[in-house]
Structure formats: C-alpha cells, structure tokens
Amino acid sequence: MSSQSSPQPRSVVVLGSTGSIGTQALDVVAHASGRFRVTALAAGGGRADLLARQAAETGAETVAVADPAAVPALRE
C-alpha cells in the first residue's frame, strides 16, 4: 500500500446553482466522494427555497442572490 495521503478536496463555486446546469454540477460534486468542497453558491433568486436547500446540503460558506427581494426567503 502507498503511504501517500489523500489529496485535499478542491474548492468549488457554483454560479447559477438553481438552474439546470448548476443542479447537475452539484449532483456531480455530491457523487464525487470528497473530491470537491462547495464553498459558495450564487443564483438569480427566482428559486430561493432551492438555493437555501443547496446551501444547507453542501455546507457552502457563502451564498449570493441577484434579486434583493429573495433575501428574506433565503434567510428563513
């Protein structure tokens, strides 16, 4: 067996995380067995509930939303 340690996970920022490509990217990260760590998510704000769920599931440290009206729903 090799004495090399596992490589550190790569930090990932997902822009447009609630869209089709963003959700697929998060699926890839979820199935990559510790190879990636989501550090930030960003979205337009039309699906604040999904963005909040993604943040909770990934442990993203930073969440950005373009629509200021979505901020209260996101904070809930």
DSSP file (Angstrom, degrees, kcal/mol; ACC not computed):
  #  RESIDUE AA STRUCTURE BP1 BP2  ACC     N-H-->O    O-->H-N    N-H-->O    O-->H-N    TCO  KAPPA ALPHA  PHI   PSI    X-CA   Y-CA   Z-CA
    1    1 A M              0   0    0      0, 0.0     2,-0.2     0, 0.0     0, 0.0   0.000 360.0 360.0 360.0 150.6    0.0    0.0    0.0
    2    2 A S        -     0   0    0      1,-0.1     0, 0.0     2,-0.1     0, 0.0  -0.562 360.0-148.1 -82.7 145.0    1.0    3.5   -0.7
    3    3 A S        +     0   0    0     -2,-0.2     2,-0.1     2,-0.0    -1,-0.1   0.337  60.0 121.4 -93.4   6.8    1.8    5.9    2.2
    4    4 A Q        -     0   0    0      1,-0.1     2,-0.1     3,-0.0    -2,-0.1  -0.450  61.7-126.7 -71.0 141.6    0.6    8.9    0.3
    5    5 A S        -     0   0    0     -2,-0.1    -1,-0.1     1,-0.1     3,-0.1  -0.457  33.4 -88.6 -83.4 161.9   -2.2   10.8    1.9
    6    6 A S        -     0   0    0     -2,-0.1    -1,-0.1     1,-0.1     2,-0.0  -0.410  49.1-105.1 -67.1 142.7   -5.5   11.6    0.1
    7    7 A P        -     0   0    0      0, 0.0    -1,-0.1     0, 0.0     3,-0.1  -0.368  39.5-101.0 -67.1 150.6   -5.4   14.8   -1.9
    8    8 A Q        -     0   0    0      1,-0.1     2,-0.1    -3,-0.1    27,-0.0  -0.414  44.9 -98.9 -67.7 145.6   -7.3   17.8   -0.3
    9    9 A P        -     0   0    0      0, 0.0     2,-0.3     0, 0.0    27,-0.3  -0.378  38.2-114.6 -65.8 145.6  -10.7   18.4   -1.9
   10   10 A R  E     -a   36   0A   0     25,-2.7    27,-2.8    -3,-0.1     2,-0.3  -0.627  27.3-119.4 -80.7 137.7  -10.9   21.2   -4.5
   11   11 A S  E     -a   37   0A   0     -2,-0.3     2,-0.4    25,-0.2    27,-0.2  -0.583  32.8-165.5 -77.5 138.3  -12.9   24.2   -3.6
   12   12 A V  E     -a   38   0A   0     25,-2.5    27,-2.8    -2,-0.3    28,-1.2  -0.979  16.1-162.9-130.1 138.0  -15.8   24.9   -6.0
   13   13 A V  E     -a   40   0A   0     -2,-0.4     2,-0.7    26,-0.2    28,-0.2  -0.987  14.0-155.5-115.0 127.6  -18.0   27.9   -6.5
   14   14 A V  E >   -a   41   0A   0     26,-2.3    28,-2.0    -2,-0.5     3,-0.6  -0.910   5.0-163.5-110.2 113.5  -21.3   27.2   -8.4
   15   15 A L  E 3  S+a   42   0A   0     -2,-0.7    28,-0.2     1,-0.2    -2,-0.0  -0.771  79.7  17.1 -92.1 137.2  -22.8   30.2  -10.3
   16   16 A G  T >  S+     0   0    0     26,-1.2     3,-1.6    -2,-0.4     6,-0.6   0.901  78.3 168.4  69.6  40.5  -26.4   29.7  -11.3
   17   17 A S  T <   +     0   0    0     25,-2.4     9,-0.2    -3,-0.6    26,-0.1   0.719  68.0  53.8 -64.7 -23.2  -26.7   26.8   -8.9
   18   18 A T  T 3  S+     0   0    0     24,-0.3    -1,-0.3     4,-0.1    25,-0.1   0.529  94.4  88.0 -90.7  -4.8  -30.5   26.6   -9.1
   19   19 A G  S <> S-     0   0    0     -3,-1.6     4,-2.8     1,-0.1     5,-0.3  -0.245  97.3 -91.6 -83.7 178.1  -30.6   26.3  -12.9
   20   20 A S  H  > S+     0   0    0      1,-0.2     4,-1.8     2,-0.2     5,-0.1   0.921 125.5  40.3 -57.9 -50.6  -30.3   23.1  -15.0
   21   21 A I  H  > S+     0   0    0      2,-0.2     4,-2.4     1,-0.2    -1,-0.2   0.885 115.0  53.3 -69.6 -38.0  -26.5   23.2  -15.3
   22   22 A G  H  > S+     0   0    0     -6,-0.6     4,-2.1     2,-0.2    -2,-0.2   0.915 109.4  47.1 -63.2 -43.7  -26.0   24.3  -11.7
   23   23 A T  H  X S+     0   0    0     -4,-2.8     4,-1.7    -7,-0.2    -1,-0.2   0.878 112.6  50.4 -66.9 -35.7  -28.1   21.5  -10.3
   24   24 A Q  H  X S+     0   0    0     -4,-1.8     4,-2.1    -5,-0.3    -2,-0.2   0.896 108.5  52.4 -66.9 -39.0  -26.3   19.0  -12.5
   25   25 A A  H  X S+     0   0    0     -4,-2.4     4,-2.3     1,-0.2    -2,-0.2   0.907 108.8  50.0 -62.4 -41.1  -22.9   20.3  -11.3
   26   26 A L  H  X S+     0   0    0     -4,-2.1     4,-2.4     1,-0.2    -1,-0.2   0.847 107.5  54.6 -67.3 -33.0  -24.0   19.9   -7.7
   27   27 A D  H  X S+     0   0    0     -4,-1.7     4,-1.6     2,-0.2    -1,-0.2   0.915 108.2  49.2 -63.1 -42.5  -25.0   16.3   -8.5
   28   28 A V  H  < S+     0   0    0     -4,-2.1     4,-0.4     1,-0.2     3,-0.2   0.933 111.7  48.6 -61.9 -46.0  -21.6   15.6   -9.9
   29   29 A V  H >< S+     0   0    0     -4,-2.3     3,-1.2     1,-0.2     5,-0.3   0.909 109.3  53.2 -60.0 -42.9  -20.0   17.1   -6.7
   30   30 A A  H 3< S+     0   0    0     -4,-2.4     3,-0.4     1,-0.3    -1,-0.2   0.825 113.0  43.4 -63.6 -31.6  -22.3   15.0   -4.5
   31   31 A H  T 3< S+     0   0    0     -4,-1.6    -1,-0.3    -3,-0.2    -2,-0.2   0.369  90.8  87.7 -94.9   4.8  -21.2   11.8   -6.2
   32   32 A A  S X  S-     0   0    0     -3,-1.2     3,-1.0    -4,-0.4    -1,-0.2   0.267  91.5-127.2 -91.9  12.4  -17.5   12.6   -6.4
   33   33 A S  T 3  S-     0   0    0     -3,-0.4    -3,-0.1     1,-0.3    -2,-0.1   0.881  72.9 -37.0  46.1  61.0  -16.7   11.1   -2.9
   34   34 A G  T 3  S+     0   0    0     -5,-0.3    -1,-0.3     2,-0.2    -4,-0.1   0.563 104.4 118.1  78.1   8.3  -14.9   14.0   -1.2
   35   35 A R  S <  S+     0   0    0     -3,-1.0   -25,-2.7    -6,-0.2     2,-0.3   0.737  76.4  37.7 -78.4 -21.5  -13.0   15.3   -4.3
   36   36 A F  E     -a   10   0A   0     -7,-0.3     2,-0.4   -27,-0.3   -25,-0.2  -0.924  61.0-159.2-131.4 154.1  -14.8   18.7   -4.1
   37   37 A R  E     -a   11   0A   0    -27,-2.8   -25,-2.5    -2,-0.3     2,-0.6  -0.980  20.7-136.1-132.5 119.3  -16.0   21.1   -1.5
   38   38 A V  E     +a   12   0A   0     -2,-0.4    23,-0.2    20,-0.3   -25,-0.2  -0.642  28.6 170.1 -77.3 118.7  -18.6   23.7   -2.4
   39   39 A T  E     +     0   0A   0    -27,-2.8    23,-1.6    -2,-0.6    22,-0.9   0.691  62.2  14.8-101.6 -23.5  -17.5   27.0   -0.8
   40   40 A A  E     -ab  13  62A   0    -28,-1.2   -26,-2.3    21,-0.2     2,-0.3  -0.998  54.9-163.9-154.3 149.1  -20.1   29.3   -2.5
   41   41 A L  E     -ab  14  63A   0     21,-2.1    23,-2.5    -2,-0.3     2,-0.3  -0.964   8.8-174.2-129.1 147.4  -23.3   29.3   -4.4
   42   42 A A  E     +ab  15  64A   0    -28,-2.0   -25,-2.4    -2,-0.3   -26,-1.2  -0.998   9.8 160.7-142.3 144.7  -24.9   32.0   -6.5
   43   43 A A  E     - b   0  65A   0     21,-1.7    23,-2.0    -2,-0.3    24,-0.2  -0.958  47.9-107.1-154.0 169.0  -28.3   32.3   -8.2
   44   44 A G        -     0   0    0     -2,-0.3    23,-1.6    21,-0.2    26,-0.2   0.855  56.0-114.7 -70.8 -37.1  -30.7   34.8   -9.6
   45   45 A G  S >  S+     0   0    0     21,-0.2     3,-0.8    20,-0.1    20,-0.0   0.348  83.6 114.0 119.4  -4.5  -33.3   34.5   -6.8
   46   46 A G  T 3  S+     0   0    0      1,-0.3     3,-0.1     2,-0.1     2,-0.1   0.722  88.5  36.5 -69.4 -20.0  -36.3   33.0   -8.5
   47   47 A R  T 3>  +     0   0    0      1,-0.1     4,-2.2     2,-0.1     3,-0.4  -0.489  67.4 156.4-130.6  62.2  -35.9   29.8   -6.5
   48   48 A A  H <> S+     0   0    0     -3,-0.8     4,-2.6     1,-0.2     5,-0.2   0.827  73.6  58.7 -59.4 -33.8  -34.7   30.9   -3.1
   49   49 A D  H  > S+     0   0    0      2,-0.2     4,-2.0     1,-0.2    -1,-0.2   0.911 108.3  44.7 -63.1 -42.1  -36.1   27.8   -1.5
   50   50 A L  H  > S+     0   0    0     -3,-0.4     4,-2.8     2,-0.2    -2,-0.2   0.904 112.4  51.9 -67.9 -41.7  -33.9   25.6   -3.7
   51   51 A L  H  X S+     0   0    0     -4,-2.2     4,-2.3     1,-0.2    -2,-0.2   0.914 110.1  49.1 -61.4 -42.9  -30.9   27.8   -3.1
   52   52 A A  H  X S+     0   0    0     -4,-2.6     4,-2.2     2,-0.2    -1,-0.2   0.909 111.8  48.8 -63.1 -42.0  -31.3   27.6    0.6
   53   53 A R  H  X S+     0   0    0     -4,-2.0     4,-2.6     2,-0.2    -2,-0.2   0.910 110.7  50.8 -64.2 -42.5  -31.6   23.8    0.5
   54   54 A Q  H  X S+     0   0    0     -4,-2.8     4,-2.5     1,-0.2     6,-0.3   0.913 109.6  50.8 -60.6 -42.7  -28.5   23.6   -1.7
   55   55 A A  H  X>S+     0   0    0     -4,-2.3     4,-1.9     1,-0.2     5,-0.7   0.914 112.4  46.3 -62.3 -42.8  -26.6   25.8    0.8
   56   56 A A  H  <5S+     0   0    0     -4,-2.2    -1,-0.2     1,-0.2    -2,-0.2   0.908 115.1  46.5 -66.2 -41.6  -27.7   23.5    3.7
   57   57 A E  H  <5S+     0   0    0     -4,-2.6    -2,-0.2     1,-0.2    -1,-0.2   0.853 120.7  36.2 -70.4 -35.5  -26.8   20.3    1.9
   58   58 A T  H  <5S-     0   0    0     -4,-2.5   -20,-0.3    -5,-0.2    -1,-0.2   0.692  98.5-128.8 -92.5 -19.8  -23.4   21.4    0.6
   59   59 A G  T  <5 -     0   0    0     -4,-1.9    -3,-0.2    -5,-0.3    -4,-0.1   0.740  37.9-176.3  75.4  22.5  -22.3   23.5    3.6
   60   60 A A      < -     0   0    0     -5,-0.7   -21,-0.2    -6,-0.3    -1,-0.2  -0.285  21.0-152.3 -55.8 133.0  -21.5   26.4    1.4
   61   61 A E  S    S+     0   0    0    -22,-0.9     2,-0.4   -23,-0.2   -21,-0.2   0.766  79.0  40.7 -79.3 -26.9  -19.9   29.2    3.4
   62   62 A T  E     -b   40   0A   0    -23,-1.6   -21,-2.1     2,-0.0     2,-0.4  -0.980  61.7-177.1-129.1 135.3  -21.1   32.0    1.0
   63   63 A V  E     -b   41   0A   0     -2,-0.4     2,-0.4   -23,-0.2   -21,-0.2  -0.998   6.2-171.8-132.0 129.7  -24.5   32.4   -0.8
   64   64 A A  E     -b   42   0A   0    -23,-2.5   -21,-1.7    -2,-0.4     2,-0.4  -0.947   3.6-172.3-122.9 143.1  -25.2   35.2   -3.2
   65   65 A V  E     -b   43   0A   0     -2,-0.4   -21,-0.2   -23,-0.2   -20,-0.1  -1.000  17.8-151.0-135.2 135.5  -28.5   36.1   -4.8
   66   66 A A  S    S+     0   0    0    -23,-2.0   -21,-0.2    -2,-0.4   -22,-0.2   0.824  82.2  70.8 -75.4 -32.2  -29.1   38.7   -7.5
   67   67 A D    >   -     0   0    0    -23,-1.6     3,-2.0   -24,-0.2     4,-0.4  -0.775  66.7-158.8 -92.4 110.9  -32.6   39.6   -6.6
   68   68 A P  G >  S+     0   0    0      0, 0.0     3,-1.2     0, 0.0    -1,-0.2   0.780  90.2  66.5 -58.7 -26.4  -32.7   41.5   -3.3
   69   69 A A  G 3  S+     0   0    0      1,-0.2     4,-0.4     2,-0.1   -24,-0.1   0.708  94.8  58.8 -67.8 -18.7  -36.4   40.6   -2.8
   70   70 A A  G <> S+     0   0    0     -3,-2.0     4,-2.1     1,-0.2    -1,-0.2   0.593  81.7  87.6 -84.8 -11.4  -35.3   36.9   -2.4
   71   71 A V  H <> S+     0   0    0     -3,-1.2     4,-2.4    -4,-0.4     5,-0.2   0.906  84.5  51.1 -59.5 -47.4  -33.1   37.7    0.6
   72   72 A P  H  > S+     0   0    0      0, 0.0     4,-1.3     0, 0.0    -1,-0.2   0.924 112.8  46.2 -58.8 -43.3  -35.8   37.3    3.3
   73   73 A A  H  4 S+     0   0    0     -4,-0.4    -2,-0.2     1,-0.2    -3,-0.1   0.872 112.0  52.0 -65.0 -36.4  -36.9   33.9    1.9
   74   74 A L  H  < S+     0   0    0     -4,-2.1    -1,-0.2     1,-0.2    -3,-0.2   0.881 106.7  52.6 -67.4 -38.8  -33.3   32.8    1.7
   75   75 A R  H  <        0   0    0     -4,-2.4    -1,-0.2     1,-0.3    -2,-0.2   0.792 360.0 360.0 -69.1 -27.7  -32.6   33.7    5.3
   76   76 A E     <        0   0    0     -4,-1.3    -1,-0.3    -5,-0.2    -2,-0.2   0.511 360.0 360.0 -65.7 360.0  -35.5   31.7    6.5
